[in-house]
């Protein structure tokens, strides 16, 4: 467990993660105007979760006004009045500027920049929560902002050479693990809620297709809530029982998502699944934009900067053809090629001391080839990536080519 928590990652990952996180906050802040809360009445700004949901429900204790105020720094208004338009404007634009500075400068002296950003973002979103709005999509990014606020590893400015270093370090690995745990805890707790809040039989009683149709018709009639009509149009071609079966699958995935911490090769599969799931929820007017973006933090973009060594057998048609394509696409000159007759097609990267083979080796090579990057979604797609590799290899292996006298190695 602790070894995984501190498993090494390239130092450049810290920069990549902060670009995704704080870039999302800049977009989110600029997509709304928080200054309007300075014009709202006290009555509007006292609609906490306990006022929105049924008060007899036990879980609403986390929506108590004093608790929300405590964690969003609104406890200040126990002693001071709510901000006027000018003060709110200063806070709002300061948050946008500081998010930009976090991207450019990193943590700053004494980690002051991420700490200020977390405080200002929590304060601004506190107005959402105290006015009856449950902004679920922001929970995970805010927790990630808290991780950056307490992170003490290297997080330097963009002009520092170390910012783009591909050298592996435990600090970057620890940051990666903590950001991953934020994601896991969110979905895991959601899964546990499905065991507590509803009965197991209710897992199979949710009529997803009917709900998608209802929301689609509401939107057609001019409903004020924005929805995505595409999920309904797609699912309308499937049997109703098949659409409804997706619900218990989602609940089960929530319960088992913890396994990606221990087996991180499963991350792309869960990523595809949850992107599909959250895309479907847009048909119900639920836009999990924060979650969709947050998954991008775990895309290993740093690989485009890291060298790679490919080991292949030139007498194997499959290897020969693959390497010929990779050599032509190796514009960045990050890939070196090593001939080893009888050896399996393999890749050795600074990411891991152990060699990887077959489709995983090919995936690592594609990351280093800008002209082939469009293949990555297919190579990572569950089942499809490995299957495509095996189909091509099978065809090449069984075509009679007299040029190759040597039998192909097992791969």
C-alpha positions, 0 to 999 in steps of 0.5 A: 500500500505505502509502496504504491502511494510513493510509486515514482512518476516523472517530475513533469507530471506535476506540471501537467496535473496543475495545468489540467486542474487550474485550467479547469477552474479558470474555465469554470470561473469565467463561465459564470459571474459570481458578482451576482451573489453580492446583489442577492438578499439574505433570504436567498443566501440562507438556503442551505442543504438542510432547507433544500432536502428533507430535514429528517434525512440523516445525511443532511447533517453535512449541509448544516449552515454552520458546517458549510460556513466553516469549510467554505470560510463563510464563518467570516460572515458570522462577524462581518457582513457579506461582500458588496459588489466591489469586494465580490469583484475583487475576490472573483478576479483574484481567484481567476488570476491566481489560478493562472499564476498556479499554472505558470509559477507553480506553488510559489514561496511556501506553497502560498499560491495553491493555498490561496486558490483553495481558500478563494475557490471554496469561498466562492463556491460556498455561495452556491451551496448556501443558496440551494445549489448542489454543485456536485461536479466541483467536489473532486476538483476542489479536493484536488486543489486541497491536495495541491495546497498541502503538497510539499514536493517540487512544483516549480515555474514553467521556465525552470528546467526541472518543471519538464524533467522526465526523471522519476521521483517519489514526490510526483508519484505521491501527488499522482496517488493522492489525486487518484485516491480523491477520485476513488473515494468519491466513486467508492462512497457513491457506491456505498450510498447505493447500498445504504440509501436504496435496496438492492432490488431498486438497482434494477427498477430504475427505468433509464430509457423512460427518464431519458425520454421524459427529459428529452420531451421536456427540453423539446417543450422549452424546459429551462434546464439544458440537456443533451438529446443524443443519449436518448436518440442512441438508446432508443435503438436498444431494448429497454431491458438492456438500457436498464441493465446499465444501472446496476453495472454502474453501481457495481463499478462504484463498489470495485473502483478501488482496484485501480489503485492497486492495478493501475493498468485498469485506469484507461478501462475505467476512464472510458466507462465513466466518460460514457456514463457521465455522457449519458447523464447529460441526457438527464440534465446532469453535467459532470463536467468536473469529473469528465475533465478530472479523469484527464489528469491520469492520461500519461501525456508525459510519455511524449517527452520520454525516450523508449527502446524497442527490441524486435526480431527483423526476421518476424514479418509482424515486427519488421512491418511495425518497426518500419512504420515506427521509424518513419513516424519517429519524428521526435527521435525518442525511439531507439531500435535494438535487433534481437533475433528470436526476441518478443516485440518489446519496449523498455521505458524509463517509466518501468525497469521491466520490459513490456510486450505486444500491444502495451509495447506498441502503445508506448511507441505510439506515444512518441510518434506525433503522426500516430497519436490518433491511434491511442484511443483505439489502443486503450479502448477496453478489449479492442486494443489488444484484440486489434493487435492480435488479429493483425499478428495472426494474419501476418503470421499465417500468410506464407511469405517465402522471404522469411525462412525463420518461424515467428517467435511467440508473442 
